Amino acid sequence: MIEWLIPPIAIGAVALMPTSRMNERKIIESCFHRLELLVKEDDKVYVPTFKEKKKGDGYTCYVYKLPRGLHSEEIINDAIIIEEALKKPVEIEYNYFLHIYVYDKDLPKMFPYKDVPDVKGWRIPVGKTHRDIIYHDYDKTPHMTIAGTTRFGKTVMLKNIMTYLIEHHPEEVSFYIIDLKGGLEFERYRKLQQVNDIATNQEEAAIMLNTIHDNIKEREAIFRKNLWSNIIDTPIKNRTFIIVDEAAQLTPDSSMSKEEKELLEGCQRVLSEVARVAGALGYRLIYCTQYPTADCMPRQVKMNADGKISFRLPAGYASKVAIDETGAEKLPSNIPGRGLYKTHELKKFQSPYISDKEMMERLGGFMRVAPNREKKTETRSYTIDLG
């Protein structure tokens, strides 16, 4: 009989161990022991086995082999306990062996946008980790959710994404922006050639999403005619990004009139359709909310957004909705831009910072003479000969 046990433990008892009297490996293995990270089989007890110690630039990596029956996810989730015991930043990864990275320094508190390298394709910089820069590839993972309370980096991340995409794909990218903060964040960018339209309230959002729905149906017809199934295998180079900033404003509630509920339910249906089927057609959804709940994040959006970003959140419940596990509630309250990026693994990062002034300086050459508020069709997406 195999039994693996990880009972509750007082973190403080581990965290208070004097690091000066113990080397890092001993502290890590003491954490294993105190957390009872072990497997009992009959009368024997099996624990993680040390394999090697590797030094890198600014870090030390301790490699362990796990006994059969001990799940790596449980140890990864206990990284904070090992971190508090060592009094150093720690990351834990599993790739056949357990890798515990212990860093000499914390992440930088500031990562200027100007320091982000240029990369090809539809990749955007998510942020800087201890060892590298995370990029999100929208052609591999079309949709993304972003959560985070006010002033912790969510809107700056959106502006970072817009700037990077426009600078690297000025003729191929276009945006529909639903700014439900009354247009306060994005109205100044309405004149950009790449911005199809900006909605600043629920009624405008419904009109915009109806337009997007019609465009999706038109593009589906073109794909059927040409026997295409995914835009990456077609001559079409354009990508259409739909940004929803403060999606909770599109959530129906019991206090609303029937007409209001129907309006918002219609908005959520279109967004769910975008997440479910439009990725293959070249649409990329970025769905953002300050406090994620099951009500404000439609199931189809969450299920089909394999890229999840969260900045600081007030509670573990919100973190579980945002990234499927706790952790965002433990991000520092004094470092804007510190976040977690979840795909098949979870990584902590410091996001690039760009001010409105720098964004305008970089994108000023793409401004129209006057804003275009007419209904948009994505003619730029169909400039190829479709036969």
PyMOL commands that set and color helices and strands:
alter all, ss='L'
color gray80, all
select helices_A, chain A and resi 11-15+19-21+24-34+72-77+79-86+113-115+154-168+187-189+202-226+231-233+247-250+258-281+299-304+316-323+328-330+356-366+379-382
alter helices_A, ss='H'
color red, helices_A
select strands_A, chain A and resi 2-5+38-41+44-46+49-56+59-65+90-94+98-103+123-128+133-137+144-147+173-179+195-199+239-245+283-289+307-310+338-342+346-350
alter strands_A, ss='S'
color yellow, strands_A
deselect
rebuild
show_as cartoon
